[in-house]
Amino acid sequence: MQSVLLMNLWGARLLGLTFSSPGEFVFRFPPETPLVGGLGLRWYGLLMAIAVLVGLLLTKALAEARHLEKEPGKASERVEILALWLVVSGFLGARLYYVLTHWSEFRDDPLSAFAIWRGGIIIHGGILAGALALYLYCRATGINGWKYADVLTPGLILGQAIGRWGNFFNSEAYGAPIPPDSRWPLRVYIPPQAREPEYSQFEFFHPIFFYESLLNLVLFALLMGMFWRFPKLKDGTWVWTYVVGYSLIRIPYEILRVSAVAYLPGTTIKAAYVASAIGLVLGIGMLIYMYRLRFDPDLEQLAAWLAERAGLELETAAELVQRAWAIQQKHRRADLLDRVTLAMPHFPSALAPHLSLGQRELLMRQLFCRLEGRDPAGEGLAQAT
């Protein structure tokens, strides 16, 4: 098998890096082999499997490092369940997005949309479907979706960096042609049968799969650096940083791309431009909202306050605050007393037998005021001491 990466002096002009695919298959059964003739293991499939495995292992490690569940190992188990949801939904979403943006290829034979072995998936569709699956799972289980989404993003972008090499092995999704007299040092050789008709006279093209893979690794390093150096950033920060970062990466990728381009139906506008523009506006807007406009209480400080006022263990107080915060987010439009009523079953007399029912209710009212960023003085703060 020829080398995946070939270093050569092309045209006796410039020593550069030339990529030349060894073919789509890692191995393939001879055509005459009974039952499996012509079948085999494709590089694209192998890389996707590796990307999923690496992303899963990394996400499990990050979830445990962040102690997303009280019981050791529970967060890792949760990630494994989530991975099944996300991989299946993401794959289906990526395929559906491709079919919708390339409908002319399937109009005459709609059933061919199910022939996934012929290729055709787009990452934007996978991300959207995966986000929807994560939302539904979190709604069903009551877990903090933003915390899990944050630990998923480094594994996602690392998986994208790995999976993008599948385009190289398939000789697809390549960039603009490189003229013979160009001194650009990076190029990919595209065999004649894989070239777009209007570029049939060219042999070498921009290896945009390589460009994006490197930029994805840069974004991965940024997310990991944020994860370890700034662990107290607000929930969702890593998600929106990923959205902004990948949207920026995808714009130059699409500018150079000339192969298998997805357009908005009936237009010459690249679908990825619209997706990236939406991602940039949404991501930047959400980061501004989170850090400039939205009030987020310090739950650790509130747990310490509640532990002192109610005479509770810090861990018990922290759990009460987390439950109250979940109620606050889910029922933020409800009346204060209604939210207190929902929270009181989590604050039974057994936790603080020295406090009366009225004192416990008063503390809950004060807690919800603090969760809203309001001064709880009007709730009779002194009476709870």
DOLUMRO-524904 format. One record per residue (C-alpha): residue in three letters; y negated, x, z; residue number from 1. Coordinates in nm, 2 decimals, decimal comma. Each point is the difference from the previous one (the first is absolute). Layout:
  code   north    east      up  pos
   ala       Y       X       Z  NUM
...
//
This chain:
  code   north    east      up  pos
   met    0,00    0,00    0,00    1
   gln   -0,34    0,14   -0,10    2
   ser   -0,24    0,08    0,28    3
   val   -0,22   -0,28    0,13    4
   leu   -0,30    0,22    0,03    5
   leu   -0,04    0,25   -0,29    6
   met   -0,25    0,29    0,02    7
   asn   -0,08    0,12   -0,35    8
   leu   -0,26    0,16   -0,22    9
   trp   -0,07   -0,29   -0,23   10
   gly   -0,14    0,10   -0,34   11
   ala   -0,03    0,36    0,12   12
   arg   -0,34   -0,10    0,15   13
   leu    0,02   -0,10    0,37   14
   leu    0,25    0,03    0,27   15
   gly    0,03   -0,35    0,15   16
   leu    0,23   -0,25    0,16   17
   thr    0,18   -0,22   -0,25   18
   phe    0,22   -0,28    0,12   19
   ser    0,30   -0,10   -0,21   20
   ser    0,23   -0,27    0,11   21
   pro    0,38    0,07    0,01   22
   gly    0,06   -0,36   -0,08   23
   glu    0,02   -0,34    0,18   24
   phe    0,34    0,06    0,16   25
   val    0,12    0,22    0,27   26
   phe    0,35   -0,05   -0,15   27
   arg    0,14   -0,25   -0,25   28
   phe    0,35   -0,11   -0,09   29
   pro    0,10    0,07   -0,36   30
   pro   -0,03   -0,30   -0,22   31
   glu    0,38   -0,02   -0,05   32
   thr    0,07   -0,03    0,37   33
   pro    0,16   -0,33    0,08   34
   leu   -0,22   -0,26    0,18   35
   val   -0,27    0,25    0,10   36
   gly   -0,07    0,16   -0,34   37
   gly   -0,37    0,09   -0,04   38
   leu   -0,07   -0,08    0,36   39
   gly   -0,12    0,25    0,26   40
   leu   -0,24    0,10    0,27   41
   arg   -0,36    0,00   -0,11   42
   trp   -0,26    0,24    0,14   43
   tyr   -0,24   -0,29    0,06   44
   gly    0,25   -0,19    0,21   45
   leu    0,09    0,32    0,20   46
   leu   -0,37    0,08    0,07   47
   met   -0,07   -0,36    0,11   48
   ala    0,29    0,02    0,24   49
   ile   -0,12    0,33    0,14   50
   ala   -0,35   -0,14    0,03   51
   val    0,12   -0,30    0,20   52
   leu    0,22    0,21    0,22   53
   val   -0,28    0,26    0,07   54
   gly   -0,25   -0,28    0,06   55
   leu    0,24   -0,18    0,24   56
   leu    0,07    0,31    0,21   57
   leu   -0,37    0,09    0,02   58
   thr   -0,10   -0,35    0,10   59
   lys    0,27   -0,02    0,27   60
   ala   -0,12    0,32    0,15   61
   leu   -0,37   -0,11   -0,01   62
   ala    0,08   -0,34    0,15   63
   glu    0,18    0,17    0,29   64
   ala   -0,28    0,26    0,04   65
   arg   -0,24   -0,29    0,04   66
   his    0,22   -0,19    0,24   67
   leu   -0,04   -0,32   -0,19   68
   glu    0,27   -0,15    0,21   69
   lys    0,06    0,05    0,38   70
   glu    0,37    0,07   -0,03   71
   pro    0,08    0,34   -0,16   72
   gly    0,16   -0,04   -0,34   73
   lys   -0,11   -0,37   -0,04   74
   ala   -0,29    0,09   -0,23   75
   ser    0,24    0,20   -0,22   76
   glu    0,24   -0,29   -0,02   77
   arg   -0,30   -0,23   -0,09   78
   val   -0,10    0,24   -0,28   79
   glu    0,36   -0,01   -0,14   80
   ile   -0,02   -0,38   -0,02   81
   leu   -0,34    0,01   -0,15   82
   ala    0,11    0,25   -0,26   83
   leu    0,25   -0,25   -0,14   84
   trp   -0,27   -0,26   -0,03   85
   leu   -0,25    0,24   -0,16   86
   val    0,24    0,17   -0,24   87
   val    0,14   -0,32   -0,14   88
   ser   -0,34   -0,18   -0,02   89
   gly   -0,18    0,31   -0,13   90
   phe    0,25    0,05   -0,28   91
   leu   -0,01   -0,36   -0,10   92
   gly   -0,38    0,00    0,01   93
   ala   -0,03    0,32   -0,20   94
   arg    0,23   -0,15   -0,27   95
   leu   -0,19   -0,34   -0,01   96
   tyr   -0,33    0,18   -0,03   97
   tyr    0,13    0,20   -0,29   98
   val    0,14   -0,31   -0,18   99
   leu   -0,32   -0,19    0,05  100
   thr   -0,22    0,29   -0,14  101
   his    0,24    0,07   -0,29  102
   trp    0,09   -0,36   -0,08  103
   ser   -0,01    0,07   -0,37  104
   glu    0,32    0,20    0,04  105
   phe    0,18   -0,29    0,16  106
   arg   -0,15   -0,30   -0,17  107
   asp    0,28   -0,03   -0,26  108
   asp    0,28    0,07    0,25  109
   pro   -0,11   -0,09    0,35  110
   leu    0,35    0,07    0,14  111
   ser   -0,06    0,37   -0,08  112
   ala   -0,24    0,01    0,29  113
   phe    0,31    0,03    0,22  114
   ala    0,12    0,31   -0,19  115
   ile   -0,15    0,23    0,26  116
   trp    0,23    0,29   -0,11  117
   arg   -0,23    0,02   -0,31  118
   gly   -0,28    0,10    0,22  119
   gly   -0,34   -0,15    0,08  120
   ile   -0,15   -0,02    0,35  121
   ile   -0,36    0,04    0,12  122
   ile   -0,09    0,12    0,35  123
   his   -0,29   -0,24    0,05  124
   gly    0,24   -0,30   -0,02  125
   gly    0,23    0,17    0,25  126
   ile   -0,28    0,06    0,24  127
   leu   -0,12   -0,36   -0,02  128
   ala    0,34   -0,14    0,05  129
   gly    0,08    0,24    0,28  130
   ala   -0,32   -0,10    0,18  131
   leu    0,09   -0,36   -0,03  132
   ala    0,35    0,06    0,13  133
   leu   -0,14    0,20    0,30  134
   tyr   -0,24   -0,28    0,08  135
   leu    0,28   -0,26    0,00  136
   tyr    0,23    0,22    0,21  137
   cys   -0,28    0,06    0,26  138
   arg   -0,08   -0,37    0,01  139
   ala    0,37   -0,08    0,05  140
   thr    0,05    0,26    0,27  141
   gly   -0,34    0,02    0,17  142
   ile   -0,03    0,38   -0,02  143
   asn   -0,33    0,17   -0,07  144
   gly    0,00    0,03   -0,37  145
   trp   -0,29    0,24   -0,03  146
   lys    0,17    0,26    0,23  147
   tyr    0,32   -0,01   -0,21  148
   ala   -0,20    0,00   -0,33  149
   asp   -0,19    0,31    0,12  150
   val    0,32    0,20    0,06  151
   leu    0,14   -0,12   -0,33  152
   thr   -0,28    0,15   -0,21  153
   pro    0,08    0,37    0,02  154
   gly    0,36   -0,07   -0,10  155
   leu   -0,12   -0,22   -0,29  156
   ile   -0,23    0,25   -0,15  157
   leu    0,26    0,28    0,04  158
   gly    0,25   -0,22   -0,17  159
   gln   -0,24   -0,06   -0,28  160
   ala   -0,05    0,38   -0,04  161
   ile    0,38    0,04   -0,04  162
   gly    0,06   -0,31   -0,22  163
   arg   -0,27    0,09   -0,25  164
   trp    0,22    0,28   -0,13  165
   gly    0,23   -0,27   -0,14  166
   asn   -0,26   -0,04   -0,28  167
   phe    0,04    0,36   -0,08  168
   phe    0,38   -0,03   -0,04  169
   asn   -0,04   -0,31   -0,21  170
   ser   -0,27    0,16   -0,22  171
   glu   -0,22   -0,30    0,07  172
   ala   -0,35   -0,09    0,14  173
   tyr   -0,15    0,33   -0,13  174
   gly   -0,36    0,09   -0,05  175
   ala   -0,23    0,07   -0,29  176
   pro    0,13    0,24   -0,27  177
   ile   -0,09    0,36    0,03  178
   pro   -0,12    0,15   -0,33  179
   pro    0,17    0,32   -0,12  180
   asp   -0,31    0,21    0,05  181
   ser   -0,06   -0,12    0,36  182
   arg    0,02    0,26    0,27  183
   trp    0,09   -0,26    0,27  184
   pro    0,28    0,17    0,20  185
   leu    0,20   -0,31    0,10  186
   arg    0,19   -0,21   -0,25  187
   val    0,31   -0,20   -0,04  188
   tyr    0,21   -0,01   -0,32  189
   ile    0,08   -0,35   -0,12  190
   pro    0,29   -0,03   -0,24  191
   pro   -0,08   -0,17   -0,34  192
   gln    0,19   -0,32    0,09  193
   ala   -0,20   -0,06    0,31  194
   arg   -0,35    0,05   -0,14  195
   glu   -0,24   -0,28   -0,07  196
   pro   -0,02   -0,05   -0,38  197
   glu   -0,37    0,10   -0,02  198
   tyr    0,08    0,33    0,18  199
   ser    0,31    0,09   -0,20  200
   gln   -0,17    0,32   -0,14  201
   phe   -0,04    0,14    0,36  202
   glu    0,27    0,18    0,20  203
   phe   -0,18    0,06    0,33  204
   phe   -0,18   -0,24    0,23  205
   his   -0,17    0,00    0,34  206
   pro    0,27   -0,01    0,28  207
   ile   -0,18   -0,28    0,19  208
   phe    0,32   -0,06    0,20  209
   phe   -0,05    0,35    0,14  210
   tyr   -0,37   -0,05    0,07  211
   glu    0,06   -0,32    0,19  212
   ser    0,29    0,14    0,19  213
   leu   -0,22    0,29    0,12  214
   leu   -0,29   -0,24    0,09  215
   asn    0,25   -0,23    0,19  216
   leu    0,11    0,30    0,20  217
   val   -0,37    0,07    0,09  218
   leu   -0,04   -0,36    0,11  219
   phe    0,32    0,03    0,20  220
   ala   -0,13    0,31    0,18  221
   leu   -0,32   -0,19    0,07  222
   leu    0,18   -0,29    0,16  223
   met    0,23    0,22    0,20  224
   gly   -0,30    0,21    0,12  225
   met   -0,17   -0,33    0,11  226
   phe    0,31   -0,11    0,17  227
   trp    0,04    0,30    0,22  228
   arg   -0,37    0,11    0,05  229
   phe   -0,15   -0,35    0,05  230
   pro    0,27   -0,22    0,16  231
   lys   -0,25   -0,24    0,15  232
   leu   -0,14   -0,12   -0,33  233
   lys    0,00   -0,38   -0,04  234
   asp    0,31   -0,18   -0,12  235
   gly   -0,01   -0,03   -0,38  236
   thr   -0,20    0,32   -0,06  237
   trp    0,28    0,18   -0,17  238
   val    0,08   -0,31   -0,22  239
   trp   -0,35   -0,02   -0,13  240
   thr   -0,04    0,37   -0,04  241
   tyr    0,32   -0,01   -0,21  242
   val   -0,14   -0,28   -0,21  243
   val   -0,33    0,18   -0,06  244
   gly    0,17    0,34   -0,06  245
   tyr    0,26   -0,13   -0,24  246
   ser   -0,25   -0,21   -0,19  247
   leu   -0,21    0,32   -0,06  248
   ile    0,31    0,19   -0,11  249
   arg    0,10   -0,27   -0,24  250
   ile   -0,33   -0,01   -0,19  251
   pro    0,02    0,35   -0,16  252
   tyr    0,37   -0,05   -0,06  253
   glu   -0,07   -0,32   -0,20  254
   ile   -0,29    0,17   -0,19  255
   leu    0,24    0,26   -0,14  256
   arg    0,30   -0,23   -0,04  257
   val    0,09   -0,10   -0,36  258
   ser    0,37   -0,10    0,04  259
   ala    0,14   -0,33    0,13  260
   val   -0,35   -0,12    0,10  261
   ala   -0,02   -0,35    0,17  262
   tyr   -0,29   -0,21   -0,12  263
   leu   -0,14   -0,33    0,14  264
   pro    0,15   -0,27   -0,22  265
   gly   -0,21   -0,06   -0,32  266
   thr   -0,24    0,30    0,08  267
   thr   -0,02    0,37   -0,05  268
   ile   -0,08    0,05    0,37  269
   lys    0,26    0,21    0,18  270
   ala    0,15   -0,20    0,29  271
   ala   -0,01    0,31    0,22  272
   tyr   -0,38    0,02   -0,03  273
   val   -0,04   -0,35    0,14  274
   ala    0,26    0,07    0,28  275
   ser   -0,17    0,33    0,09  276
   ala   -0,34   -0,16    0,00  277
   ile    0,12   -0,28    0,23  278
   gly    0,17    0,26    0,22  279
   leu   -0,32    0,20    0,04  280
   val   -0,22   -0,29    0,08  281
   leu    0,25   -0,16    0,24  282
   gly    0,09    0,33    0,17  283
   ile   -0,35    0,13    0,05  284
   gly   -0,12   -0,35    0,10  285
   met    0,27   -0,03    0,26  286
   leu   -0,06    0,35    0,15  287
   ile   -0,38   -0,08    0,03  288
   tyr    0,09   -0,34    0,16  289
   met    0,24    0,16    0,24  290
   tyr   -0,22    0,28    0,12  291
   arg   -0,35   -0,15   -0,04  292
   leu    0,02   -0,38    0,02  293
   arg    0,31   -0,09    0,20  294
   phe    0,04    0,02    0,37  295
   asp    0,34    0,15    0,11  296
   pro    0,06    0,02    0,38  297
   asp    0,13    0,31    0,17  298
   leu    0,34   -0,15    0,11  299
   glu    0,09    0,31    0,21  300
   gln   -0,33   -0,03    0,19  301
   leu    0,06   -0,38    0,05  302
   ala    0,35    0,07    0,13  303
   ala   -0,14    0,24    0,26  304
   trp   -0,26   -0,26    0,10  305
   leu    0,26   -0,28    0,03  306
   ala    0,24    0,23    0,19  307
   glu   -0,27    0,08    0,26  308
   arg   -0,13   -0,36    0,03  309
   ala    0,34   -0,17    0,02  310
   gly    0,18    0,28    0,19  311
   leu    0,26    0,04   -0,28  312
   glu    0,19    0,30   -0,14  313
   leu   -0,18    0,14   -0,29  314
   glu    0,29   -0,06   -0,24  315
   thr    0,02   -0,37    0,11  316
   ala   -0,38   -0,04   -0,04  317
   ala    0,02    0,16   -0,35  318
   glu    0,27   -0,24   -0,11  319
   leu   -0,22   -0,30    0,13  320
   val   -0,30    0,14   -0,20  321
   gln    0,21    0,04   -0,31  322
   arg    0,13   -0,36    0,03  323
   ala   -0,36   -0,13    0,06  324
   trp   -0,12    0,20   -0,30  325
   ala    0,27   -0,15   -0,22  326
   ile   -0,11   -0,35    0,11  327
   gln   -0,36    0,09   -0,05  328
   gln    0,07    0,10   -0,36  329
   lys    0,22   -0,29   -0,08  330
   his   -0,22   -0,27    0,17  331
   arg   -0,34    0,15   -0,02  332
   arg   -0,15   -0,34   -0,10  333
   ala    0,15   -0,17    0,30  334
   asp   -0,19   -0,08    0,32  335
   leu    0,00    0,26    0,27  336
   leu    0,19   -0,23    0,24  337
   asp    0,26   -0,07   -0,26  338
   arg    0,06    0,38   -0,05  339
   val    0,02    0,04    0,37  340
   thr    0,26   -0,27    0,02  341
   leu    0,21    0,17   -0,27  342
   ala   -0,02    0,33    0,19  343
   met    0,08   -0,13    0,35  344
   pro    0,38   -0,02   -0,05  345
   his   -0,01    0,38   -0,05  346
   phe   -0,18    0,04    0,34  347
   pro    0,22   -0,18    0,25  348
   ser   -0,04    0,02    0,37  349
   ala    0,30    0,24    0,02  350
   leu   -0,21    0,27   -0,16  351
   ala   -0,28   -0,03    0,26  352
   pro    0,11   -0,21    0,30  353
   his   -0,31    0,09    0,19  354
   leu   -0,22   -0,18   -0,26  355
   ser   -0,04   -0,38   -0,01  356
   leu    0,04   -0,19   -0,32  357
   gly   -0,38   -0,04   -0,02  358
   gln   -0,05    0,38    0,04  359
   arg    0,25    0,07   -0,27  360
   glu   -0,17   -0,25   -0,24  361
   leu   -0,33    0,15    0,08  362
   leu    0,12    0,35   -0,09  363
   met    0,14   -0,14   -0,33  364
   arg   -0,34   -0,16   -0,08  365
   gln   -0,17    0,33    0,07  366
   leu    0,25    0,19   -0,21  367
   phe   -0,05   -0,23   -0,30  368
   cys   -0,38    0,04    0,04  369
   arg    0,04    0,38   -0,01  370
   leu    0,24   -0,03   -0,30  371
   glu   -0,29   -0,17   -0,18  372
   gly   -0,25    0,25    0,11  373
   arg   -0,19   -0,25    0,22  374
   asp   -0,13    0,07    0,35  375
   pro    0,25   -0,17    0,24  376
   ala   -0,26   -0,02    0,28  377
   gly   -0,04   -0,37   -0,05  378
   glu    0,37   -0,05    0,07  379
   gly   -0,04    0,09    0,36  380
   leu    0,11    0,36   -0,01  381
   ala   -0,05    0,06    0,37  382
   gln    0,23   -0,28    0,10  383
   ala    0,30    0,18   -0,14  384
   thr   -0,02    0,30    0,23  385
//
